[in-house]
Amino acid sequence: PEVINGRTHKATVVDLSPWVEYEFRVVASNSVGIGEPSRPSALLKTKAAVPVVAPTNISGGGGSRSELVITWEPVLEELQNGEGFGYIIMFRPLGSTTWTKAVVASVEANKYVYRNESITPLSPFEVKVGVYNNEGEGTLSSISIVYSGEDEPQIAPAGTSALSVSAAEVEVSWQPIAWNRHTGRVLGYEVRRL
């Protein structure tokens, strides 16, 4: 409570954060005003608790063929609630019912890379990232969709033709490669002369 009866000599302070150091002061007041504060108490650290804040900005993608890259925004130290803090990564192919679980035992971690030769390029995965500490497992993020890494294009452009423009120039044209799971995003083309 903000104001305590003058005959009371102790109070319970509530809504503190777990595993944080606090110091306290007491101020006496009456109808005339407020007196000087007491000297600060010794530092006191609250007990640890299971973390309740999940990582945010779950995303990823990119990486090499047969890789699933998952990234997140790390949880701030004051929200880790205890020692032994780390991340729990859960993922499954879109439409699957079985989750794969991995643990990253690093406070600073913000990325996890899963490698498996059976992953096809640009496969969608459902991903969620959670937290844990020595007190137990905490909250998981909501599900995000992350795509596995791409492969180099497996299809060559079709309909290549060349037209002489001048004695030193030739105009080369082709049909673009349409996006699909096997070609990925075509970022550019390279024209080679033989």
SVG drawing of the C-alpha trace seen along z (x, -y; Angstrom):
<svg xmlns="http://www.w3.org/2000/svg" viewBox="-4 -21 37 58">
<polyline fill="none" stroke="black" stroke-width="0.4" points="0.0,0.0 1.1,-3.6 0.0,-4.9 0.4,-2.7 -1.2,-3.3 1.3,-4.9 1.0,-2.0 2.2,0.5 5.9,1.3 6.0,3.6 4.4,3.9 4.4,6.4 5.5,5.0 3.7,6.7 4.0,6.8 7.8,7.0 9.6,8.7 11.3,12.1 15.1,12.3 15.6,8.6 17.6,6.7 15.6,4.0 16.4,1.7 13.7,-0.1 13.2,-3.4 10.5,-4.4 9.1,-7.9 7.1,-9.1 4.3,-11.6 1.7,-13.4 -0.8,-16.3 2.0,-18.8 4.0,-17.0 6.4,-14.3 9.7,-13.8 13.1,-12.7 13.4,-9.2 15.2,-6.5 18.6,-5.2 18.2,-2.6 17.9,1.0 20.4,3.6 19.9,4.9 17.5,7.8 17.0,10.1 13.5,11.5 13.3,15.3 13.5,16.8 10.4,17.8 9.5,19.5 9.8,17.0 6.5,15.7 7.6,13.5 8.1,15.3 10.5,14.1 9.0,11.8 9.6,11.3 9.8,15.0 11.0,15.3 13.8,16.7 14.2,18.3 17.1,18.1 20.1,20.3 21.3,23.1 19.6,26.1 18.3,28.5 18.4,25.9 15.6,24.3 16.8,21.0 14.8,19.6 15.4,16.2 13.8,14.3 14.2,11.2 16.0,12.2 14.3,11.7 15.6,8.9 17.6,9.8 15.1,8.3 12.4,10.6 14.4,13.9 13.3,14.4 16.2,16.6 19.5,18.4 19.9,21.0 17.9,19.1 17.6,20.4 15.3,20.9 13.1,23.8 12.5,24.0 9.6,26.1 8.9,26.6 7.0,28.9 6.3,29.0 3.1,27.2 0.3,29.7 2.2,32.1 1.0,33.0 4.4,33.9 6.6,31.1 10.4,31.3 11.9,29.7 15.4,28.2 17.0,26.3 19.4,23.4 21.1,22.9 22.4,19.4 21.0,16.1 22.3,14.1 21.0,16.5 18.7,15.2 19.1,17.9 18.7,21.6 19.7,23.5 18.2,27.0 19.9,29.1 18.4,32.2 18.9,33.5 15.2,34.5 14.1,30.8 13.0,29.7 13.7,26.1 11.2,23.4 9.1,25.8 6.8,24.0 7.3,24.8 5.2,23.8 7.6,22.4 7.2,21.3 10.0,20.2 9.7,20.5 11.8,19.8 13.0,21.7 15.2,21.3 16.2,23.4 12.7,23.0 11.1,24.6 9.7,24.0 7.8,20.8 5.7,19.3 5.8,20.2 5.4,17.6 2.5,17.8 3.0,19.8 4.9,18.2 5.4,19.6 9.1,19.9 10.4,21.3 13.4,23.6 16.4,22.5 16.3,22.3 18.3,24.3 19.8,23.0 17.3,22.9 16.8,26.3 15.2,25.0 16.9,23.0 15.2,20.1 13.4,21.1 12.9,19.3 16.4,17.8 16.9,15.7 19.5,13.2 19.0,10.2 21.9,8.3 21.5,4.6 24.8,3.2 28.3,4.3 29.2,4.5 25.8,5.2 23.4,8.1 20.1,8.1 19.4,11.3 15.9,12.2 14.4,15.2 11.2,16.2 11.5,15.7 11.4,18.6 8.1,18.6 8.3,18.9 7.6,22.4 8.9,24.6 11.7,25.9 13.0,22.6 12.6,20.3 12.9,16.6 14.9,15.8 16.9,12.7 18.6,12.3 19.9,13.8 23.4,14.1 24.0,13.9 27.1,15.8 28.6,15.6 30.1,18.8"/>
</svg>
